[in-house]
Amino acid sequence: MSINDIKNMPIQERMQLMEALWESFVHDDATSSPAWHKEVLDNRAGIMQKENVKTYTLDELKQQR
């Protein structure tokens, strides 16, 4: 399948193809995150707790517009 084949597909078919591809990654052990990703996330979470960072929900952010 070429990029032109994909471009010529109806949008609904392209969306279904994209969803199927993402779903295939979720169940593939070869696409798991490297250990350093967890280290970065843990570090950021620690900073947020230590510095008492204010977080907002998506709805709160939308209300600020």
RAJO-V458946 format. One record per backbone hydrogen bond with DSSP energy under -1.0 kcal/mol. CO is the residue of the C=O (numbers start at 1). NH is the residue of the N-H. E is the energy in kcal/mol with one decimal. If there is no record, write none. Layout:
co = (CO | CO)
nh = (NH | NH)
e = (E | E)
This chain:
co = (2 | 3 | 4 | 6 | 10 | 11 | 12 | 13 | 14 | 15 | 16 | 17 | 18 | 19 | 20 | 21 | 22 | 23 | 25 | 28 | 29 | 34 | 35 | 36 | 37 | 38 | 39 | 40 | 41 | 42 | 43 | 44 | 45 | 46 | 47 | 48 | 57 | 58 | 59 | 62)
nh = (6 | 7 | 8 | 9 | 14 | 15 | 16 | 17 | 18 | 19 | 20 | 21 | 22 | 23 | 24 | 25 | 26 | 27 | 28 | 31 | 32 | 37 | 39 | 40 | 41 | 42 | 43 | 44 | 45 | 46 | 47 | 48 | 49 | 50 | 51 | 53 | 61 | 62 | 63 | 65)
e = (-1.9 | -2.8 | -1.7 | -1.5 | -2.1 | -2.5 | -2.1 | -2.4 | -2.6 | -2.6 | -2.3 | -2.3 | -2.6 | -2.5 | -1.9 | -1.5 | -1.7 | -1.1 | -1.5 | -2.0 | -1.5 | -1.5 | -1.6 | -2.3 | -2.5 | -2.8 | -2.3 | -2.5 | -2.5 | -2.3 | -2.2 | -2.4 | -2.2 | -2.8 | -2.6 | -2.2 | -2.1 | -2.3 | -1.8 | -1.2)
